[in-house]
Amino acid sequence: MNLSLGIKSDPIENRYSFNWLFALMSKNQVRHLQLGGFFELPFLEDAFFHRLRKQAEDSGIEISSVFTAHREIHGWFSGDRSMESAARHIYEKFIHAGSVLGADFVGSSVGSVLRDRMDSKAEVIRTYLSHMKELMRLAHDEGLKGLTMEVMSCLAEPPTLPEEIDHFMQELQNHHEAFPGSTVPVYILGDISHGYANELGKVVHSNTELFLRSIPYMSEFHFKNTDSKFSSTFGFSTSEQQKGIVDLKQFVALIDEYSSQFPQKHLIGYLEHPGPKLGRDYTDHLLEPMLTESIHAIQTVLNNRG
């Protein structure tokens, strides 16, 4: 298994430029970027993405993936036709942006069932799957390798349960197998920090269990740390590793152990770090050392594989 480290761009939003991030990545020998969604993205002209791609390439960086950051594509879980239409438009724009950027994969978290409408969950899932089958064709026409969805950590944000992972993926895989020449496959974007704790805070499915369940469907994943209830996320500095539950060595060993079951032979894990509090003079400057510490911690484990 060829396992590489990348970075998701979320924490620079409204804080630092992409060139700043590219310089940090080059300095730390990280070559893959996952472009995180931001509010302006659906409205940007192609020229922006052409410039961003060139800036990345000039720095030796490949924009390999595009993925939502703010649950932007919730609309088809809302039960509202106008919101559903907006979600479709946003996802189509993400796909097109990924194509212009030269990305392999474009994806999102699936959506959030409104808590006061949990009885609509089965219906809105059908709505999502219907749209995805059509978007698989668009992604093929745009030259992508695949679309992705993220395994989450609560019943309102499927897929979270193991049986939900199987249901989503099997239905979309069946569609791709029926139309292999005109659609792309849909994969799981895994997250080593996502597990399921119920309303009492009891862990029902651990982050390790959900990651393992996702491996046969997984094309990329997030490096991220969390607490015992999956309620907060952070990085891999020495102090963060002491308070977090994610064991980097364990997950890298699992990836190596089950390498034959991954659908992709080159797997990229993107550091998804929230960064410090946004918009404070006493916090914004901490982003570089926070990212750098986590990068080095992950690289140490990757460099000592086997």
C-alpha positions as CSV (number, residue, x, y, z in Angstrom):
1,M,0.0,0.0,0.0
2,N,1.3,3.4,-1.0
3,L,0.2,5.6,1.9
4,S,0.8,9.4,1.7
5,L,0.1,12.3,3.9
6,G,-1.8,15.4,2.8
7,I,-3.5,18.4,4.4
8,K,-7.0,19.7,4.2
9,S,-7.1,23.4,3.8
10,D,-9.9,24.2,6.2
11,P,-7.9,26.1,8.9
12,I,-6.5,28.7,6.6
13,E,-10.0,30.0,5.6
14,N,-10.2,33.8,6.3
15,R,-6.8,33.5,8.1
16,Y,-3.9,32.8,5.6
17,S,-3.5,32.6,1.9
18,F,-3.2,29.4,-0.2
19,N,0.4,30.4,-1.0
20,W,1.1,30.5,2.7
21,L,-0.2,27.0,3.0
22,F,1.7,25.8,0.0
23,A,4.9,27.1,1.4
24,L,4.3,25.4,4.7
25,M,3.5,22.1,2.9
26,S,6.7,22.4,0.8
27,K,8.8,23.1,3.8
28,N,7.4,19.9,5.5
29,Q,7.5,17.8,2.3
30,V,3.7,17.3,2.1
31,R,2.6,17.2,-1.5
32,H,-1.1,16.5,-1.5
33,L,-3.9,19.1,-0.7
34,Q,-7.5,18.4,-0.1
35,L,-9.3,21.7,-0.9
36,G,-11.9,22.2,1.9
37,G,-15.2,23.9,0.9
38,F,-15.7,27.5,1.6
39,F,-18.6,29.9,1.3
40,E,-17.5,31.6,-2.0
41,L,-16.7,28.4,-3.8
42,P,-20.0,27.8,-5.6
43,F,-19.9,31.3,-7.0
44,L,-16.3,31.4,-8.3
45,E,-15.4,31.5,-12.0
46,D,-13.1,28.9,-13.5
47,A,-10.3,31.5,-13.6
48,F,-9.9,31.3,-9.9
49,F,-9.4,27.5,-9.9
50,H,-7.0,27.7,-12.8
51,R,-4.9,30.2,-10.8
52,L,-5.1,28.1,-7.7
53,R,-4.0,25.0,-9.6
54,K,-1.0,26.8,-11.1
55,Q,0.0,28.3,-7.7
56,A,-0.1,24.8,-6.3
57,E,1.8,23.2,-9.1
58,D,4.5,26.0,-9.0
59,S,5.0,24.9,-5.3
60,G,5.2,21.2,-6.1
61,I,1.7,20.6,-4.6
62,E,-1.0,18.5,-6.2
63,I,-4.7,19.3,-5.4
64,S,-5.8,15.7,-5.2
65,S,-9.2,16.1,-3.6
66,V,-12.0,18.5,-3.0
67,F,-14.3,18.0,0.0
68,T,-16.9,20.0,1.9
69,A,-15.9,21.7,5.2
70,H,-19.2,23.2,6.5
71,R,-21.8,20.6,5.7
72,E,-22.6,22.8,2.7
73,I,-24.7,20.1,1.0
74,H,-27.4,19.6,3.5
75,G,-30.3,20.7,1.3
76,W,-31.5,17.3,0.0
77,F,-32.0,16.3,3.7
78,S,-34.2,19.3,4.4
79,G,-37.4,18.1,2.8
80,D,-37.6,21.5,1.0
81,R,-37.5,21.6,-2.8
82,S,-35.7,24.9,-2.9
83,M,-33.0,23.7,-0.5
84,E,-32.7,20.4,-2.5
85,S,-32.2,22.3,-5.7
86,A,-29.5,24.5,-4.0
87,A,-27.7,21.4,-2.7
88,R,-27.6,19.9,-6.2
89,H,-26.3,23.2,-7.7
90,I,-23.5,23.4,-5.0
91,Y,-22.5,19.8,-5.5
92,E,-22.3,20.2,-9.3
93,K,-20.1,23.2,-8.7
94,F,-17.8,21.2,-6.5
95,I,-17.5,18.6,-9.2
96,H,-16.7,21.1,-11.8
97,A,-14.1,22.9,-9.5
98,G,-12.5,19.5,-8.8
99,S,-12.3,18.9,-12.6
100,V,-10.6,22.2,-13.3
101,L,-8.2,21.7,-10.3
102,G,-7.2,18.3,-11.6
103,A,-8.5,16.5,-8.5
104,D,-9.1,12.7,-8.5
105,F,-12.0,12.8,-6.0
106,V,-14.8,15.2,-5.0
107,G,-17.1,14.6,-2.0
108,S,-19.0,15.7,1.0
109,S,-20.6,14.7,4.2
110,V,-24.0,13.4,3.1
111,G,-26.3,15.8,5.0
112,S,-28.1,16.3,8.3
113,V,-31.6,15.0,9.0
114,L,-33.4,17.7,11.0
115,R,-33.7,16.6,14.6
116,D,-37.4,17.5,14.7
117,R,-37.9,15.4,11.5
118,M,-36.0,12.2,12.2
119,D,-39.0,10.2,10.9
120,S,-38.1,11.5,7.4
121,K,-34.6,9.9,7.5
122,A,-35.4,7.0,5.1
123,E,-37.1,9.4,2.6
124,V,-34.3,11.9,2.5
125,I,-31.7,9.2,2.2
126,R,-33.6,8.0,-1.0
127,T,-33.5,11.6,-2.2
128,Y,-29.7,11.8,-1.7
129,L,-29.0,8.4,-3.4
130,S,-31.2,9.5,-6.3
131,H,-29.1,12.7,-6.8
132,M,-25.8,10.8,-6.4
133,K,-26.7,8.4,-9.1
134,E,-27.1,11.3,-11.5
135,L,-24.0,13.1,-10.2
136,M,-21.9,9.9,-10.8
137,R,-22.6,10.5,-14.5
138,L,-21.7,14.2,-14.3
139,A,-18.4,13.4,-12.5
140,H,-17.6,10.9,-15.2
141,D,-18.2,13.5,-17.9
142,E,-15.9,16.0,-15.9
143,G,-13.1,13.4,-15.8
144,L,-13.0,12.6,-12.1
145,K,-12.0,9.2,-10.7
146,G,-14.8,9.1,-8.2
147,L,-17.0,10.8,-5.7
148,T,-16.8,10.3,-1.9
149,M,-18.9,10.5,1.2
150,E,-17.8,10.7,4.8
151,V,-18.7,8.3,7.6
152,M,-20.0,10.5,10.4
153,S,-20.7,10.2,14.2
154,C,-24.4,10.5,14.8
155,L,-27.8,9.1,13.7
156,A,-28.8,12.4,12.1
157,E,-25.8,12.3,9.8
158,P,-25.7,9.0,7.9
159,P,-23.9,6.9,7.1
160,T,-22.8,6.3,10.7
161,L,-24.0,2.8,11.6
162,P,-22.2,-0.1,9.9
163,E,-25.4,-1.2,8.2
164,E,-25.8,2.3,6.8
165,I,-22.3,2.2,5.4
166,D,-23.2,-1.0,3.6
167,H,-26.6,0.2,2.4
168,F,-25.3,3.4,0.9
169,M,-22.3,1.8,-0.8
170,Q,-23.9,-1.3,-2.1
171,E,-26.7,0.7,-3.8
172,L,-24.3,3.1,-5.4
173,Q,-21.9,0.3,-6.4
174,N,-24.7,-1.5,-8.0
175,H,-25.5,1.6,-10.0
176,H,-21.9,2.0,-11.2
177,E,-21.8,-1.7,-12.1
178,A,-24.9,-1.2,-14.2
179,F,-23.4,1.8,-16.0
180,P,-19.6,1.4,-15.8
181,G,-18.9,3.3,-19.0
182,S,-20.8,6.4,-18.1
183,T,-20.5,6.8,-14.3
184,V,-17.7,7.0,-11.7
185,P,-17.7,4.9,-8.5
186,V,-18.6,6.4,-5.1
187,Y,-16.2,5.7,-2.3
188,I,-16.0,6.3,1.4
189,L,-13.8,9.1,2.8
190,G,-12.8,7.5,6.2
191,D,-12.0,9.4,9.4
192,I,-9.9,7.8,12.1
193,S,-11.7,9.9,14.7
194,H,-15.3,9.1,13.8
195,G,-17.2,6.7,16.0
196,Y,-20.8,6.6,17.3
197,A,-21.8,7.4,20.8
198,N,-25.6,7.4,21.6
199,E,-27.7,10.0,23.4
200,L,-26.4,8.8,26.7
201,G,-22.8,9.2,25.6
202,K,-22.2,5.5,25.5
203,V,-19.9,4.3,22.7
204,V,-21.9,1.9,20.4
205,H,-19.4,1.7,17.6
206,S,-15.8,2.8,18.1
207,N,-13.8,4.8,15.6
208,T,-11.7,1.8,14.9
209,E,-14.7,-0.4,14.1
210,L,-16.2,2.1,11.7
211,F,-12.9,2.6,10.0
212,L,-12.4,-1.1,9.5
213,R,-16.0,-1.5,8.2
214,S,-15.3,1.3,5.6
215,I,-12.0,-0.1,4.3
216,P,-13.4,-2.1,1.3
217,Y,-15.1,1.1,0.1
218,M,-12.4,3.7,1.1
219,S,-10.4,5.9,-1.3
220,E,-9.1,8.5,1.1
221,F,-9.3,9.4,4.8
222,H,-8.8,12.1,7.4
223,F,-6.0,12.0,10.0
224,K,-7.7,13.6,13.1
225,N,-7.7,13.1,16.9
226,T,-10.6,13.1,19.2
227,D,-11.8,12.4,22.8
228,S,-13.6,9.3,24.1
229,K,-17.1,10.5,23.0
230,F,-16.0,11.9,19.6
231,S,-17.2,15.3,20.7
232,S,-14.1,17.5,19.9
233,T,-11.4,17.2,17.3
234,F,-7.7,18.3,17.4
235,G,-4.3,17.3,16.2
236,F,-1.3,15.2,17.2
237,S,1.0,17.3,19.2
238,T,2.5,15.6,22.2
239,S,-0.1,17.1,24.6
240,E,-3.0,16.3,22.1
241,Q,-1.9,12.7,21.8
242,Q,-1.9,12.4,25.6
243,K,-5.5,13.6,25.8
244,G,-6.8,12.0,22.6
245,I,-7.9,8.4,21.9
246,V,-6.5,8.0,18.4
247,D,-3.3,5.9,18.2
248,L,-1.6,6.8,15.0
249,K,0.6,3.6,15.0
250,Q,-2.5,1.5,15.4
251,F,-4.3,2.9,12.4
252,V,-1.3,2.9,10.2
253,A,-0.7,-0.8,11.2
254,L,-4.4,-1.5,10.4
255,I,-4.0,0.1,6.9
256,D,-1.0,-2.1,6.2
257,E,-2.7,-5.2,7.6
258,Y,-5.8,-4.8,5.4
259,S,-4.1,-3.2,2.4
260,S,-5.4,-5.8,0.0
261,Q,-9.0,-4.8,0.8
262,F,-8.7,-1.1,-0.1
263,P,-10.1,-0.4,-3.6
264,Q,-7.2,2.1,-4.3
265,K,-3.5,1.2,-4.2
266,H,-2.5,4.7,-3.4
267,L,-4.2,6.0,-0.3
268,I,-3.9,9.6,0.9
269,G,-4.7,10.5,4.5
270,Y,-5.3,14.2,4.9
271,L,-4.6,16.0,8.2
272,E,-7.9,17.6,9.1
273,H,-7.0,20.1,11.8
274,P,-9.4,22.8,13.1
275,G,-6.6,25.1,14.1
276,P,-6.8,27.6,16.9
277,K,-9.6,30.0,17.6
278,L,-10.2,32.0,14.4
279,G,-9.8,35.7,14.3
280,R,-7.8,36.5,17.4
281,D,-4.3,38.1,17.5
282,Y,-3.3,35.8,20.3
283,T,-4.3,32.6,18.4
284,D,-4.1,33.0,14.6
285,H,-0.2,33.0,14.7
286,L,-0.4,29.6,16.3
287,L,-1.6,27.8,13.2
288,E,1.8,27.1,11.7
289,P,3.3,25.4,14.7
290,M,0.1,23.5,15.4
291,L,0.0,22.1,11.8
292,T,3.7,21.5,11.8
293,E,3.7,19.4,15.0
294,S,0.9,17.2,13.8
295,I,2.6,16.8,10.4
296,H,5.8,15.7,12.0
297,A,4.0,13.3,14.4
298,I,2.2,11.6,11.5
299,Q,5.4,11.5,9.3
300,T,7.3,9.9,12.1
301,V,4.8,7.0,12.2
302,L,4.7,6.7,8.4
303,N,8.5,6.7,8.2
304,N,8.7,3.9,10.7
305,R,6.2,1.5,9.1
306,G,7.1,-2.1,9.2
